[in-house]
Amino acid sequence: MYAELGLFVVFFLIVSVIFLSAAFYIAHTRLKRIRYFANLAVHIMDFFYKPILAIYMFIYKSPDKLHKKMTDLKNNAHRHNFKKTTDRIILAPHCMRHSDCKARTTRTGIQCTSCGKCDFAAIKALAEKYGYRLYIITGSSFVKHILKNPESKGTDGVLAIGCAYEINKGMREMKHTKLSTMGIPLLTSGCYNTKIDLKYFEEQLIAYHSASLEKESNIIDN
């Protein structure tokens, strides 16, 4: 019995190493741009998340590289399905607001007044231009209130802004839902005035918007 158990453990370890090696190979090569391979790597790394996290903490003393890698893979894996969505929302962290923000907070997050003191005025304008509803949240508990809100009925796409850790965490939590998710990483960290690359942000919105228009055009033509 112990011999069989030992063989099983050895077999499991060998298979685990093979799968993890494959996942990291995909993450470091052009294969990560191919949806099938990116999705395969995502499933493997999600399954072995805790052991991989421990390894990264031991080697790098920080999980940042791991979360950035996993976020990048998930964006590549989800991009195709996200382009098919038609009712999208943006979830953004409150740390992007100005330290002197006067906006009030409700059950669905901070209600931006577009005062211009931080990037949210520009983000809000771009969100409205490309058909997104913007929600500025102070914690993950707000997400359930947002998704239960009547105006969010029918939401099928979530574009999350945040640090790589929060984006990866959110994507892992939503993987068993019908929502398609994408992430836009922050350029800086902190409690206030964190930033994103607004040019890159708009480029992503344009790309997904163009895909939606093409889909609608195909439906009408058919």
N, C-alpha and C positions, 0 to 999 in steps of 0.2 A: 504493500500500500504506500509506504513512504517513498519507495523507489519510483512508483508511478507518479506520485505527487511531485517529486523532484524533477522528473522528466517533463511534467506539465509546466512547471515553473520555468525551466530552462527553455522549453519551446516557446512559452509566452514571451519571455525576455528577448529571444532571438527575433520573433515576429515583430515585437514592439520596436526594436532597434531598426529593423528593415523599414517599417512603416514611417517611423520618425525620420529616418534618413531620406526617404522618398519625399516626405513633406518639406523638409528643409532644402532639399535639392530644388524642388519646385519653387519655393519661396525666393531662391537666389538666382533663378534663371528666367529666361523669357517664357517658360511654361506657365508662370504665374499669370500671364496675360490671357491665357486660354481658359475659358470659363470652367470646363470640365476638370482640368488639373487644379485650378485654384480652389474649386469646390471640394475636391478630394483632399487637398492639403488642409483646408479649413476644418473638415470633419475630423481628420486625424489629430490636429493640434488642439481642437476643442476637447476631444476625448482624453488626451494626455495633458491637459492644461496644467493641472496641479504639479505633476512631476517636472514638466518643462519650466514652469515658473520657479520651482525650487532650484533648478540648474542655473537659470539666468540670475537669480539672486546670489547664488554662490560665486558665479564667474564675474558678473558685471556689477554686483551689489545694487542693482536696480532692474525693475521689470520693463523699463521704458522701451528698449529695443524690441522685446518680445511683443508688446502691445501694438507698437507701430507696424511690425511685420504682419501681425494677425489682422489688423485693421486694413492694411493694404491688400492682403489676400481676400478678405471678405468683400471689399469694394469691387475687386475684379470678379469675384464669384457671383455677386448680386447685381452687377450693373445691367446685365441683359434683362432680368426680371423687373428691375426698377424702371427701366425705360418703358415697360408695358403699363405701368401704373398711371392712373388718371386723376386720383384725388390724393394730393400729397400735403404733408405738413413738415415744418422745420422745427426741431427741438434744439434750442440754444441755451447755453449755461449762463447763469446770472453773473458769473465772474467777468463777463465781457462789458458789463455796464460801467459807467463812470462812478467814481467814488462818491460823487455828489448827486447820484440819481434820486429823483423825487417821485418816480413812478410808483403807483400803488400796486399791491400784490393781491391777486384773487386766487380762487381754487385752481384756475388754469394758468397761473404764472404771473409774471410781472407785465403790466400793461404799458408798453412803451408809448411815450408821447412824442417821439421823434424830435427831441429837444436839440439834437445835434452834438451833444457832448461826447458821445461814443459812436462806435460803428453801427449800433443797432438801427439808427435812422436810415442808413444806406442799405442795411440788410433787410429791413422791413420794406423799403421801397422796391428792392429787387424781388423779394418774396411775392409781393402783390403783383408785380409786373409779369412774373412767370407762373402765377396761379397757385402759390403756396400760402398756407396759413402759418404765421410765425408764432411760436410759443416760447417764452423765455422762462425757464424753470429754475427753481432753487434746490431741487432734489428729485430723485427718481420717483418719489411718492406722487408727484404732480402728474406723471405720465398717465396713470390710471384714470385720474379725473378728466384729463384732456381727451382720452379715447372714449370715455363714457359721455362726454359732452355731446348734445344733439348735433352741433355743427360739425362734429368729427365723424358722424355716422357715414360710413362708406369709405373712410380713409384706407388706402391700400399701400401708400408709400410714406416712409419716414426718412427724412434727411437729418441726421444728427450732427450737431457741431459740438466739439468738446476735445478734451485731451484723449490720447489714444487709449488709455485705460478705460475711461468712461464709455467711449464709443464701442470698444470691444466687449465690455460688460453688457451694454445695452443690446448689442447685436446678439450676444449669446442668450440673453433673456427673451428676445423676440423671435428666436429661430423656430420655435414651435407654434408661432402664430401665422396668420395669413398675410402679415405685413412684410413688405419688401423694404430692406433698410440699406442706407448708404451713409458714409461718414465723411465729414470735413474736419480735419485736425486743426487744433489751435497752434499758432506759431509761438505763443508765449504762455507762461503759466502764472498763477497768482490768484488773488481774491478779487481784484478789480482791474479794469482796463486791459484784459487779455485780448489778443488779436487773432484774426484769421487773415489769409491772403484773399482780399476782396476780389481781385482780378480772377484768381483761380475759382473762387466761389461762383462768380457770375458765369464763367466759362462752363462750369458744371451744370448750372441752371439752364443755360442756353442749349447745351447738348441734350439734356433730358427733355427740354421743352420741344426741341426740333423733332425728337423721336416720337413724342406724343402726337404732334401735329401730323407726322407721316402716318402714324397708326390710324388716326381719325380719317385721314384722306383715303387710306386703303379701304376702310370700312364703308365710306360713302361710295367709293368707286365700285365696290362689290354689290 
